[in-house]
Amino acid sequence: AIKRVVVLASGDPNFYGVGPLVVRVLGAENVVIHPNLTAMQTACARLRIPWQDAVVVSLHGRSWEHLAAVLGQPGPWLIYTDPDH
């Protein structure tokens, strides 16, 4: 019997999200992704700044070295954080 599973994630699940893990586990041919706006897209729209030149860093579950690697690059900077950062 075919089983259907739904994984609900906010924003775009392929942008620092759960999408790649789901595809890796279930296989790309078995996954349908319906992306939504990311926090980055929403923030840039509300601030009226273009995000194509933004430096995007995710510290979610990562060390501070990810931020240090982009220090000195021109902004705007968009930094995803978690409770530890």
GROMACS elastic network, one bead per residue, 0.5 to 0.9 nm:
[ bonds ]
;  ai    aj funct       b0    kb
    7    18     6  0.86980   500
    7    22     6  0.84531   500
    8    13     6  0.87444   500
    9    12     6  0.76237   500
    9    13     6  0.60213   500
    9    17     6  0.76322   500
    9    18     6  0.72672   500
    9    19     6  0.85687   500
    9    35     6  0.88053   500
   10    13     6  0.68439   500
   10    17     6  0.85002   500
   10    35     6  0.82234   500
   10    36     6  0.71224   500
   10    37     6  0.82047   500
   10    38     6  0.75472   500
   10    39     6  0.88556   500
   11    14     6  0.87931   500
   11    15     6  0.80264   500
   11    17     6  0.84152   500
   11    35     6  0.62405   500
   11    39     6  0.66806   500
   12    15     6  0.54765   500
   12    16     6  0.81788   500
   12    17     6  0.70222   500
   12    19     6  0.82250   500
   12    33     6  0.86875   500
   12    34     6  0.78809   500
   12    36     6  0.52134   500
   12    37     6  0.62115   500
   12    38     6  0.55772   500
   12    39     6  0.89604   500
   13    16     6  0.69637   500
   13    18     6  0.53773   500
   13    20     6  0.79016   500
   13    33     6  0.77249   500
   13    34     6  0.84260   500
   13    35     6  0.64316   500
   13    36     6  0.82780   500
   13    38     6  0.87655   500
   14    17     6  0.51854   500
   14    18     6  0.66219   500
   14    20     6  0.61623   500
   14    33     6  0.87067   500
   14    35     6  0.80315   500
   15    18     6  0.83530   500
   15    19     6  0.79463   500
   15    38     6  0.78110   500
   16    19     6  0.83937   500
   16    20     6  0.88906   500
   16    58     6  0.72173   500
   16    60     6  0.84593   500
   16    80     6  0.89052   500
   17    20     6  0.73535   500
   17    21     6  0.84201   500
   18    21     6  0.55208   500
   18    22     6  0.63897   500
   18    23     6  0.88578   500
   19    22     6  0.52318   500
   19    23     6  0.62170   500
   19    24     6  0.85871   500
   19    33     6  0.77048   500
   20    23     6  0.51142   500
   20    24     6  0.60257   500
   20    25     6  0.86132   500
   21    24     6  0.50410   500
   21    25     6  0.61532   500
   21    26     6  0.85130   500
   22    25     6  0.52256   500
   22    26     6  0.59104   500
   22    27     6  0.76436   500
   22    28     6  0.84099   500
   22    31     6  0.75992   500
   23    26     6  0.53091   500
   23    29     6  0.82806   500
   23    30     6  0.77712   500
   23    31     6  0.63224   500
   24    27     6  0.55077   500
   24    28     6  0.71985   500
   25    28     6  0.87908   500
   26    29     6  0.80968   500
   26    30     6  0.61115   500
   26    31     6  0.69960   500
   27    30     6  0.55392   500
   27    31     6  0.68229   500
   28    31     6  0.53626   500
   28    32     6  0.81264   500
   29    32     6  0.81583   500
   35    38     6  0.85342   500
   37    40     6  0.80270   500
   37    41     6  0.61309   500
   37    42     6  0.66102   500
   38    41     6  0.52245   500
   38    42     6  0.63292   500
   38    43     6  0.85892   500
   39    42     6  0.51374   500
   39    43     6  0.60017   500
   39    44     6  0.85469   500
   39    80     6  0.87894   500
   40    43     6  0.51836   500
   40    44     6  0.61371   500
   40    45     6  0.85352   500
   40    51     6  0.79345   500
   40    56     6  0.84542   500
   40    78     6  0.67822   500
   40    79     6  0.86434   500
   40    80     6  0.85399   500
   41    44     6  0.52760   500
   41    45     6  0.61260   500
   41    46     6  0.86405   500
   41    51     6  0.72659   500
   42    45     6  0.51607   500
   42    46     6  0.61879   500
   42    47     6  0.85713   500
   43    46     6  0.51982   500
   43    47     6  0.60586   500
   43    48     6  0.83265   500
   43    49     6  0.86359   500
   43    78     6  0.89219   500
   44    47     6  0.50423   500
   44    48     6  0.57195   500
   44    49     6  0.51395   500
   44    50     6  0.63834   500
   44    51     6  0.62156   500
   44    78     6  0.89929   500
   45    49     6  0.64523   500
   45    50     6  0.76852   500
   45    51     6  0.86137   500
   46    49     6  0.79678   500
   47    50     6  0.89434   500
   49    76     6  0.84316   500
   50    53     6  0.69670   500
   50    54     6  0.75658   500
   50    76     6  0.88525   500
   51    55     6  0.83569   500
   51    76     6  0.78122   500
   51    78     6  0.88384   500
   52    55     6  0.87081   500
   53    74     6  0.88728   500
   53    75     6  0.76037   500
   53    76     6  0.74334   500
   54    74     6  0.82255   500
   54    75     6  0.57983   500
   54    77     6  0.56509   500
   54    78     6  0.67492   500
   55    70     6  0.76570   500
   55    73     6  0.75742   500
   55    74     6  0.77241   500
   55    75     6  0.60885   500
   55    76     6  0.62624   500
   55    78     6  0.60677   500
   55    79     6  0.81843   500
   56    76     6  0.86490   500
   56    77     6  0.60359   500
   56    79     6  0.58915   500
   56    80     6  0.78129   500
   57    66     6  0.68785   500
   57    67     6  0.64525   500
   57    70     6  0.80658   500
   57    77     6  0.76957   500
   57    78     6  0.63248   500
   57    80     6  0.61786   500
   57    81     6  0.86986   500
   58    61     6  0.82870   500
   58    62     6  0.74605   500
   58    66     6  0.74214   500
   58    67     6  0.79812   500
   58    78     6  0.84093   500
   58    79     6  0.57065   500
   58    81     6  0.62834   500
   58    82     6  0.88577   500
   59    63     6  0.64400   500
   59    64     6  0.68126   500
   59    65     6  0.88821   500
   59    66     6  0.67645   500
   59    67     6  0.72998   500
   59    79     6  0.71683   500
   59    80     6  0.58058   500
   59    81     6  0.50161   500
   59    82     6  0.67931   500
   59    84     6  0.88528   500
   59    85     6  0.68773   500
   60    63     6  0.83732   500
   60    80     6  0.63752   500
   60    81     6  0.50290   500
   60    83     6  0.82920   500
   60    84     6  0.81738   500
   60    85     6  0.76722   500
   61    81     6  0.83284   500
   61    82     6  0.69819   500
   61    84     6  0.80579   500
   61    85     6  0.88286   500
   62    65     6  0.80979   500
   62    66     6  0.72029   500
   63    66     6  0.62249   500
   63    67     6  0.81165   500
   63    85     6  0.88089   500
   64    67     6  0.54352   500
   64    68     6  0.64564   500
   64    69     6  0.88404   500
   64    85     6  0.82099   500
   65    69     6  0.60309   500
   65    70     6  0.89491   500
   66    69     6  0.53042   500
   66    70     6  0.72076   500
   67    70     6  0.56555   500
   67    71     6  0.65905   500
   67    79     6  0.83032   500
   68    71     6  0.52160   500
   68    72     6  0.88006   500
   69    72     6  0.86538   500
   70    73     6  0.57069   500
   70    74     6  0.89615   500
   71    74     6  0.84931   500
   72    75     6  0.88602   500
   73    77     6  0.87768   500
   74    77     6  0.78919   500
   75    78     6  0.83157   500
   81    84     6  0.77756   500
   81    85     6  0.56244   500
   82    85     6  0.54256   500
